[in-house]
């Protein structure tokens, strides 16, 4: 059996530039992995592709990105079957934390190892891009600027040491719905990624804060007021910044004081799923 960790991500910024003729959107966003992860266990077994999980309602077939990742890999190398994959989920589903993309990325990495197919990281990313825009980042990124539809990655200096509190309300948001309801020409505020990158280079959390923003909040938070309520609670408890991750609904807060982060976690845990993490 081979085990791979599939790390969650947050977005330190998201800017949506325009809608492309193919229906996707060009973005410019800064992505950061955190040390909350699913575990993907892969073993050679039987004569077909089998999937199971600790989450009973998780899809087992093509509706699951892990199944599609494994199928894509096996078709590419003409592998007939004999693979059993177990997904130990810890990242909340439908949370804006790229849990499904991370699981698919870990699956490709694990299969590359177990079958000794020697694909390079870039080749794995090319395969991952066929599954979703976040998959290449989940394969190779830690702190990265993502452009295009998210597949063009530029490594960045790491996020300075801090504590990152995640809070997911008890509902999910469809990424497709958010983008369908986003009017790019009406975006009022935008992040300044150049300033964020400059602050990362200077290892300064405080200098980043004024320039961090997620334009997708203008859709998600407008429909779901809980998002802004969680952000306000985190700021009240001492977070230096609080934002929605991805298309939501998870909100994260960056803390420099672990006691304040723990108190905030206790308070928010009454109505939300919470995780106290660190940047990877």
C-alpha positions in Angstrom: 0.0 0.0 0.0 1.1 3.5 -0.8 -0.1 6.6 1.0 -0.2 10.2 -0.2 -1.3 13.3 1.6 -3.7 15.6 -0.3 -3.3 19.1 1.2 -6.1 21.7 1.3 -5.5 25.2 -0.1 -6.7 28.7 0.6 -6.7 31.7 -1.6 -4.8 34.7 -0.4 -6.4 36.6 -3.3 -8.7 35.9 -6.3 -9.1 38.3 -9.2 -11.3 37.4 -12.2 -10.2 39.2 -15.3 -12.6 38.3 -18.0 -14.7 35.5 -19.4 -13.2 33.4 -22.2 -14.9 32.2 -25.4 -14.8 28.6 -24.0 -16.9 29.7 -21.0 -14.1 29.6 -18.5 -12.7 32.7 -16.8 -9.2 34.1 -16.8 -8.0 34.6 -13.2 -5.1 35.9 -11.2 -4.9 34.5 -7.7 -2.4 33.6 -5.0 -2.9 30.1 -3.6 -1.5 28.7 -0.4 -1.5 25.1 0.9 -2.2 24.5 4.5 -1.5 21.4 6.7 -5.0 20.1 6.7 -5.1 17.0 4.4 -6.9 14.0 3.1 -5.0 10.7 2.9 -5.1 8.7 -0.3 -4.2 5.0 0.1 -3.5 3.1 -3.1 -2.9 -0.6 -3.4 -2.7 -3.2 -6.2 -5.7 -5.5 -5.8 -8.1 -7.4 -7.9 -8.7 -6.8 -11.6 -10.6 -3.5 -11.7 -10.5 0.0 -10.4 -12.2 0.2 -7.0 -12.8 3.2 -4.8 -14.0 3.5 -1.2 -13.9 6.1 1.6 -14.6 6.9 5.2 -17.4 9.2 4.0 -20.3 6.9 3.1 -22.0 9.3 0.7 -18.9 10.1 -1.3 -19.4 9.1 -5.0 -17.6 5.9 -6.0 -17.7 6.2 -9.8 -17.0 8.9 -12.4 -18.7 11.6 -10.3 -15.6 11.3 -8.1 -12.5 13.2 -9.3 -10.2 10.5 -7.8 -12.0 7.9 -10.0 -11.6 10.1 -13.1 -7.9 10.8 -12.2 -7.2 7.1 -11.8 -9.1 6.2 -15.0 -7.2 8.9 -17.0 -3.8 7.6 -15.7 -4.6 4.0 -16.4 -6.0 4.7 -19.9 -2.8 6.7 -20.7 -0.6 3.7 -19.7 -3.0 1.0 -20.9 -3.4 -0.4 -17.4 -6.4 -2.7 -17.4 -7.2 -2.6 -13.6 -6.1 -4.0 -10.4 -6.1 -0.8 -8.3 -7.9 -0.2 -5.0 -8.0 3.4 -3.7 -9.2 4.5 -0.2 -10.0 8.1 0.4 -9.7 9.1 4.1 -11.5 12.5 4.0 -10.6 15.2 6.5 -11.0 18.3 4.2 -14.7 19.3 4.2 -16.6 18.6 0.9 -17.7 21.5 -1.2 -15.8 24.0 1.0 -13.7 26.0 -1.4 -10.5 24.3 -0.1 -9.8 22.2 -3.3 -10.3 18.9 -1.5 -11.4 17.1 -4.6 -8.6 18.5 -6.7 -6.1 17.7 -4.0 -7.3 14.1 -3.9 -7.0 13.8 -7.6 -3.5 15.3 -7.5 -2.4 12.8 -4.8 -3.9 10.0 -6.8 -1.9 10.8 -9.9 1.3 11.2 -7.8 0.7 7.9 -6.1 -0.1 6.0 -9.2 3.1 7.4 -10.9 5.0 5.9 -7.9 3.3 2.6 -7.6 3.5 1.8 -11.3 7.0 3.3 -11.7 5.9 5.3 -14.8 8.4 8.1 -14.1 6.3 11.0 -15.2 7.9 14.3 -14.4 6.0 16.9 -12.2 5.2 18.9 -15.3 3.9 15.9 -17.1 1.7 15.1 -14.1 0.5 18.7 -14.1 -0.4 18.4 -17.8 -2.5 15.3 -17.0 -4.0 17.0 -14.0 -5.1 20.0 -16.0 -7.5 17.8 -17.9 -9.3 17.1 -14.6 -9.5 20.6 -13.2 -7.8 24.0 -13.0 -6.7 23.6 -9.4 -5.1 20.1 -9.9 -1.8 21.4 -11.2 -1.3 23.6 -8.2 -2.2 20.7 -5.9 0.5 18.6 -7.6 3.4 21.1 -7.5 2.4 24.3 -5.6 2.8 25.5 -2.0 2.6 29.3 -2.4 1.9 30.2 -6.0 0.5 32.8 -8.3 -2.0 31.1 -10.6 -3.0 32.6 -13.9 -5.0 31.6 -17.0 -7.8 29.4 -15.7 -5.5 28.6 -12.8 -3.1 26.2 -14.5 -0.3 28.7 -15.1 1.7 28.6 -11.9 4.6 30.8 -10.7 6.2 29.8 -7.4 6.3 32.5 -4.7 8.1 33.1 -1.4 6.4 31.2 1.4 3.8 32.7 3.6 5.5 33.8 6.9 4.8 31.7 10.0 1.3 32.2 11.3 -1.9 30.3 12.3 -4.7 29.9 9.8 -8.2 29.2 11.2 -10.7 27.7 8.8 -14.4 27.8 9.4 -16.9 26.1 7.1 -20.7 26.8 7.6 -23.0 23.8 7.3 -23.8 24.4 3.6 -21.9 24.2 0.3 -21.7 26.5 -2.7 -21.4 25.5 -6.3 -18.4 27.0 -8.0 -20.2 26.9 -11.3 -23.1 28.9 -9.8 -20.8 31.5 -8.4 -19.1 32.1 -11.8 -22.4 32.1 -13.6 -23.6 34.9 -11.3 -20.4 37.0 -11.4 -20.6 40.1 -13.6 -16.9 40.9 -14.2 -17.7 44.4 -15.4 -19.4 45.1 -12.1 -16.5 44.1 -9.7 -16.0 46.9 -7.3 -12.9 45.9 -5.5 -9.9 43.9 -6.6 -6.7 42.5 -4.9 -3.3 43.9 -5.8 -1.3 40.7 -6.4 1.9 42.6 -7.2 1.8 44.2 -3.7 1.0 40.8 -2.0 4.0 39.2 -3.8 6.2 42.1 -2.7 5.1 41.6 0.9 5.8 37.9 0.7 9.3 38.7 -0.5 9.7 40.9 2.6 8.2 38.2 4.8 5.6 40.7 6.1 2.1 39.5 6.9 1.0 43.0 7.8 2.0 44.5 4.5 0.0 41.9 2.6 -3.3 42.6 4.4 -4.5 45.8 2.6 -4.1 44.2 -0.8 -5.8 40.8 -0.1 -9.3 40.3 -1.6 -11.5 37.7 -3.2 -13.8 39.1 -5.8 -16.0 36.0 -5.6 -17.2 37.2 -2.2 -19.4 39.7 -4.1 -21.5 36.8 -5.2 -21.2 34.2 -2.4 -21.4 36.6 0.6 -24.3 38.5 -0.9 -26.4 35.4 -0.9 -25.0 33.8 2.3 -24.7 36.4 5.1 -23.0 33.8 7.3 -19.8 34.4 5.4 -19.5 38.0 6.5 -20.6 37.1 10.0 -17.7 34.6 10.3 -15.3 37.1 8.9 -16.4 39.7 11.4 -16.1 37.2 14.3 -12.5 36.3 13.3 -11.5 40.0 13.1 -13.2 40.6 16.5 -11.0 37.8 18.0 -7.8 39.2 16.6 -7.3 37.9 13.1 -5.1 40.3 11.1 -7.2 39.5 8.0 -10.2 37.3 7.2 -11.5 36.2 3.8 -13.5 33.6 2.0 -11.5 30.9 0.3 -12.3 29.9 -3.3 -15.9 30.2 -4.2 -16.8 29.5 -0.5 -18.3 29.0 1.9 -15.2 28.4 4.0 -13.7 31.5 5.6 -10.2 31.7 6.9 -8.5 34.0 9.3 -4.8 34.6 9.7 -3.6 34.9 13.3 -0.2 35.7 14.8 -1.3 34.7 18.3 -2.3 31.0 18.8 -4.3 31.7 22.0 -6.6 34.2 20.1 -6.9 31.7 17.3 -7.9 28.9 19.7 -10.5 31.1 21.4 -12.0 32.0 18.0 -12.0 28.4 17.0 -13.9 27.5 20.2 -16.5 30.2 19.5 -17.0 29.4 15.8 -17.1 25.6 16.4 -20.6 26.0 17.9 -22.1 26.5 14.4 -19.3 25.6 12.0 -16.7 23.0 11.1 -13.4 24.5 12.2 -9.7 23.6 11.7 -6.7 25.4 13.1 -3.9 25.0 10.6 -0.5 26.4 9.5 0.8 27.3 6.0 2.6 24.4 4.4 
